[in-house]
Amino acid sequence: MKDIVITSDSTCDLSRELIAENGIAIMPLSVTLGGKTYKDGIDIVPADIFRYFDETGELPKTAAPSVEEYEQMFRSFTDRGSTVIHFNISSKASGSHGFALAAAKKIGGNRVFVVDSHALSTGQGLLVMKACDLRAQGKSAAQIYQTVLTLREKVNTSFIPDTLLYLYKGGRCSTLSYYGAKVLSIHPMIDMKEGQLYPKKKYMGKMARCIRSYVNDLAAAYPNYDRTRCFVTHSCADAELVELAKSMVRELFRFDTIVETVAGSIITSHCGRNTLGVLFISE
């Protein structure tokens, strides 16, 4: 069986340890601050985003890799005889998927399988890790590709932002919603459906109270789930909020592994500090 290489956009928000342990190759997206461009996960960290926003009141600009960049990465594996399975952030959130598809077509020969994750952050990461699991089980590239496609709509990609300011500045939240949430201390649960973000439910009060309600609601909504792993992913959230979420997940679910990850610069650019999500695959 030919070697199978799993690759992903940096928006999967997997830790360096998971990336190294599973031999995952990462294609970084770009972040531009004040005229200088950085590579997500390489030479920029979320703290840089927060500092830039605090100083300028402006969100950084983010950009997808070019077709040429994708082709170069894919060929670095296909030229040695490997087959590539690549995961993109949702095509409704970025042009990455279209560029990666174009690169795969230039290579041809079914040597590169490109997956529109219909997700972002560790929602995308869950599919990447599932592909690694299936590869370890000896599945072929085609089998892995077809399996992850069937799982996309079963991935719970949801989170609660501490503030809607970043979403508002990025045009993903109306003026009325932003100011209403600010005045009433509303923290919406943002969910993904068919690759599109939308507000699913509204919580009121301090973040700790909202996180309790959020995790309880997830447990009620998803009684059956893939127990392999769960991600508690956050954008540099307060330690006590992270520990609260993890303890509730341990209490209400039965995952084999609960992994804490910190969102990268691309995701942080759109959601802001203290955003937190509990992500897993349902059945």
VEXDREN-2710 file (C-alpha; in Angstrom, 1 decimal):
% VEXDREN-2710
k/r/px/py/pz
1/MET/0.0/0.0/0.0
2/LYS/1.3/3.4/-0.9
3/ASP/2.2/5.8/1.9
4/ILE/-0.7/8.1/2.9
5/VAL/0.2/11.6/4.0
6/ILE/-2.4/13.6/6.0
7/THR/-2.2/17.4/5.5
8/SER/-4.3/20.3/6.7
9/ASP/-4.8/24.0/6.7
10/SER/-3.4/25.6/9.9
11/THR/-7.0/26.4/10.8
12/CYS/-7.4/22.8/12.2
13/ASP/-5.8/24.3/15.5
14/LEU/-4.2/21.0/16.5
15/SER/-1.4/21.1/19.0
16/ARG/2.3/20.8/17.9
17/GLU/2.4/17.5/19.8
18/LEU/-0.6/15.9/17.9
19/ILE/0.8/17.2/14.6
20/ALA/4.2/15.7/15.3
21/GLU/2.9/12.4/16.7
22/ASN/0.8/11.8/13.6
23/GLY/3.1/13.2/11.0
24/ILE/0.5/15.8/9.8
25/ALA/1.8/18.4/7.4
26/ILE/0.3/21.9/7.9
27/MET/-0.3/24.5/5.3
28/PRO/-0.3/27.9/7.1
29/LEU/-2.8/30.6/6.2
30/SER/-1.5/34.2/6.3
31/VAL/-2.2/37.1/8.7
32/THR/-1.4/40.7/7.8
33/LEU/-0.8/43.2/10.6
34/GLY/0.0/46.8/9.8
35/GLY/1.3/45.9/6.3
36/LYS/3.5/43.0/7.4
37/THR/2.4/39.4/6.6
38/TYR/2.9/36.5/8.9
39/LYS/2.3/32.7/8.7
40/ASP/-0.3/31.3/11.1
41/GLY/1.3/29.0/13.6
42/ILE/4.8/29.9/12.5
43/ASP/5.8/33.5/13.3
44/ILE/2.6/35.0/14.9
45/VAL/0.7/34.1/18.0
46/PRO/-2.8/35.1/19.2
47/ALA/-1.3/37.7/21.7
48/ASP/-0.1/39.6/18.6
49/ILE/-3.7/39.8/17.3
50/PHE/-5.0/41.1/20.6
51/ARG/-2.3/43.7/20.9
52/TYR/-2.8/44.9/17.3
53/PHE/-6.6/45.1/17.8
54/ASP/-6.2/47.0/21.1
55/GLU/-3.8/49.5/19.6
56/THR/-5.6/50.1/16.3
57/GLY/-9.2/49.0/16.7
58/GLU/-8.8/47.0/13.4
59/LEU/-8.9/43.3/12.7
60/PRO/-5.9/41.8/10.9
61/LYS/-6.4/40.7/7.3
62/THR/-6.3/36.9/6.7
63/ALA/-5.6/35.2/3.4
64/ALA/-5.6/31.7/2.0
65/PRO/-2.5/30.1/0.4
66/SER/-2.2/30.3/-3.4
67/VAL/-2.8/27.4/-5.8
68/GLU/1.0/27.4/-6.4
69/GLU/1.7/27.0/-2.6
70/TYR/-0.7/24.1/-2.3
71/GLU/0.7/22.5/-5.4
72/GLN/4.2/22.8/-4.1
73/MET/3.3/21.2/-0.8
74/PHE/1.3/18.4/-2.5
75/ARG/4.1/17.6/-4.9
76/SER/6.6/17.3/-2.1
77/PHE/4.7/14.1/-1.2
78/THR/3.3/12.9/-4.5
79/ASP/6.7/13.1/-6.3
80/ARG/8.0/10.5/-3.9
81/GLY/5.0/8.2/-4.5
82/SER/2.7/9.2/-1.6
83/THR/-1.0/9.8/-1.7
84/VAL/-2.2/13.0/0.1
85/ILE/-5.5/13.6/1.9
86/HIS/-5.8/17.3/2.6
87/PHE/-8.3/19.1/4.9
88/ASN/-9.5/22.6/4.3
89/ILE/-11.4/25.1/6.5
90/SER/-15.0/25.3/5.4
91/SER/-15.3/26.6/1.8
92/LYS/-17.9/29.1/3.1
93/ALA/-15.3/30.7/5.4
94/SER/-12.3/30.8/3.0
95/GLY/-11.2/30.4/-0.5
96/SER/-8.7/27.8/0.6
97/HIS/-10.7/24.8/-0.5
98/GLY/-11.0/26.0/-4.1
99/PHE/-7.3/26.7/-4.4
100/ALA/-6.4/23.3/-2.9
101/LEU/-8.8/21.6/-5.4
102/ALA/-7.2/23.5/-8.3
103/ALA/-3.8/22.4/-7.2
104/ALA/-4.9/18.7/-6.8
105/LYS/-6.3/18.8/-10.4
106/LYS/-3.0/20.0/-11.7
107/ILE/-1.3/17.1/-10.1
108/GLY/-4.0/14.6/-11.3
109/GLY/-4.1/10.9/-11.0
110/ASN/-6.1/10.7/-7.8
111/ARG/-3.0/11.4/-5.9
112/VAL/-4.5/14.2/-3.8
113/PHE/-7.9/13.9/-2.1
114/VAL/-9.1/17.4/-0.9
115/VAL/-11.7/17.6/1.9
116/ASP/-13.9/20.6/2.5
117/SER/-14.3/20.0/6.3
118/HIS/-17.5/22.1/6.6
119/ALA/-15.9/23.2/9.8
120/LEU/-13.1/25.2/11.4
121/SER/-10.7/25.1/14.3
122/THR/-10.7/21.6/16.0
123/GLY/-14.0/20.8/14.3
124/GLN/-11.7/20.5/11.2
125/GLY/-9.1/18.9/13.5
126/LEU/-11.5/16.1/14.5
127/LEU/-11.7/15.0/10.9
128/VAL/-7.9/15.3/10.5
129/MET/-7.5/13.1/13.6
130/LYS/-10.1/10.6/12.4
131/ALA/-8.2/10.3/9.1
132/CYS/-5.1/9.5/11.1
133/ASP/-7.0/6.8/13.1
134/LEU/-8.2/5.2/9.9
135/ARG/-4.8/5.3/8.3
136/ALA/-3.4/3.5/11.4
137/GLN/-6.1/0.9/10.8
138/GLY/-4.8/0.2/7.3
139/LYS/-7.6/1.9/5.4
140/SER/-6.8/3.1/1.8
141/ALA/-6.8/6.8/0.9
142/ALA/-10.1/6.4/-1.0
143/GLN/-11.7/4.7/2.0
144/ILE/-10.5/7.4/4.4
145/TYR/-11.7/10.1/2.1
146/GLN/-15.2/8.6/1.8
147/THR/-15.5/8.0/5.5
148/VAL/-14.6/11.5/6.5
149/LEU/-17.0/12.9/4.0
150/THR/-19.8/11.0/5.7
151/LEU/-18.7/12.4/9.1
152/ARG/-18.6/16.1/8.3
153/GLU/-22.2/16.9/9.3
154/LYS/-21.7/14.8/12.5
155/VAL/-19.0/17.1/13.9
156/ASN/-20.2/19.4/16.6
157/THR/-18.4/22.6/15.8
158/SER/-19.7/25.2/18.3
159/PHE/-18.3/27.8/20.6
160/ILE/-19.3/30.7/22.9
161/PRO/-17.6/34.1/22.4
162/ASP/-17.0/36.3/25.4
163/THR/-17.6/39.4/23.2
164/LEU/-19.2/39.8/19.8
165/LEU/-16.8/42.7/19.0
166/TYR/-14.5/40.7/16.7
167/LEU/-17.4/39.2/14.9
168/TYR/-19.0/42.6/14.6
169/LYS/-15.9/44.2/13.3
170/GLY/-15.5/41.3/10.8
171/GLY/-19.0/41.8/9.4
172/ARG/-20.3/38.6/10.9
173/CYS/-22.6/40.2/13.4
174/SER/-25.0/43.1/13.0
175/THR/-24.7/46.4/14.9
176/LEU/-28.0/45.7/16.7
177/SER/-26.9/42.2/17.8
178/TYR/-23.5/43.5/19.0
179/TYR/-24.9/46.3/21.1
180/GLY/-27.8/44.3/22.4
181/ALA/-25.5/41.5/23.5
182/LYS/-23.2/44.0/25.1
183/VAL/-25.9/45.7/27.1
184/LEU/-27.7/42.5/28.1
185/SER/-24.6/40.4/28.7
186/ILE/-25.6/37.9/26.0
187/HIS/-23.2/35.2/24.9
188/PRO/-24.6/33.3/21.9
189/MET/-23.7/29.7/21.1
190/ILE/-22.3/29.9/17.6
191/ASP/-22.7/26.6/15.7
192/MET/-21.9/25.4/12.2
193/LYS/-24.4/23.8/9.8
194/GLU/-23.3/22.7/6.3
195/GLY/-20.2/24.8/6.7
196/GLN/-21.9/28.0/7.7
197/LEU/-21.7/29.8/11.1
198/TYR/-25.0/30.8/12.8
199/PRO/-26.2/31.7/16.3
200/LYS/-28.0/28.6/17.7
201/LYS/-28.9/29.7/21.2
202/LYS/-28.4/32.7/23.5
203/TYR/-27.1/32.6/27.1
204/MET/-27.1/35.5/29.5
205/GLY/-24.8/36.3/32.4
206/LYS/-21.2/35.8/33.2
207/MET/-19.1/33.5/31.0
208/ALA/-18.8/30.8/33.7
209/ARG/-22.6/30.6/34.0
210/CYS/-22.9/30.4/30.2
211/ILE/-20.3/27.7/29.9
212/ARG/-22.2/25.6/32.4
213/SER/-25.4/25.9/30.4
214/TYR/-23.6/25.3/27.1
215/VAL/-22.0/22.0/28.2
216/ASN/-25.2/20.8/29.8
217/ASP/-27.0/21.6/26.5
218/LEU/-24.4/19.7/24.5
219/ALA/-24.8/16.7/26.7
220/ALA/-28.6/16.7/26.3
221/ALA/-28.4/17.3/22.6
222/TYR/-25.8/14.6/21.9
223/PRO/-26.5/11.5/24.0
224/ASN/-24.6/9.3/21.4
225/TYR/-21.2/10.3/20.3
226/ASP/-17.8/9.0/19.2
227/ARG/-15.9/8.5/22.5
228/THR/-12.5/8.6/20.9
229/ARG/-11.7/12.2/21.7
230/CYS/-13.1/15.6/22.5
231/PHE/-11.4/19.0/22.1
232/VAL/-11.9/21.9/24.5
233/THR/-10.6/24.7/22.3
234/HIS/-10.2/28.3/23.4
235/SER/-8.6/31.6/22.4
236/CYS/-6.4/32.2/25.4
237/ALA/-9.4/32.0/27.7
238/ASP/-9.1/32.5/31.5
239/ALA/-7.7/29.3/33.1
240/GLU/-10.7/28.9/35.4
241/LEU/-13.1/28.9/32.5
242/VAL/-11.1/26.3/30.7
243/GLU/-11.0/24.1/33.8
244/LEU/-14.7/24.5/34.3
245/ALA/-15.4/23.3/30.8
246/LYS/-13.1/20.4/31.1
247/SER/-14.5/19.3/34.4
248/MET/-18.0/19.4/33.1
249/VAL/-17.1/17.4/30.0
250/ARG/-15.5/14.8/32.3
251/GLU/-18.7/14.7/34.4
252/LEU/-21.3/14.6/31.6
253/PHE/-19.5/12.7/28.8
254/ARG/-17.3/9.6/28.6
255/PHE/-14.6/10.5/26.2
256/ASP/-11.4/8.4/26.1
257/THR/-9.4/11.6/25.7
258/ILE/-10.1/15.2/26.4
259/VAL/-7.6/17.5/24.6
260/GLU/-7.2/21.2/25.4
261/THR/-6.0/23.3/22.5
262/VAL/-5.5/27.0/21.9
263/ALA/-7.0/28.5/18.7
264/GLY/-4.5/29.8/16.2
265/SER/-4.2/33.3/14.8
266/ILE/-6.7/32.8/12.0
267/ILE/-9.5/31.7/14.2
268/THR/-8.5/34.2/16.9
269/SER/-8.8/37.0/14.4
270/HIS/-12.5/36.4/14.0
271/CYS/-13.6/35.4/17.5
272/GLY/-11.5/37.3/20.0
273/ARG/-10.1/36.4/23.4
274/ASN/-11.9/34.1/25.9
275/THR/-13.9/32.3/23.2
276/LEU/-14.4/28.7/24.2
277/GLY/-15.8/25.6/22.5
278/VAL/-16.3/21.9/23.2
279/LEU/-16.0/19.9/19.9
280/PHE/-16.6/16.3/19.2
281/ILE/-18.1/13.9/16.6
282/SER/-21.7/12.7/17.3
283/GLU/-23.2/9.5/16.1
END
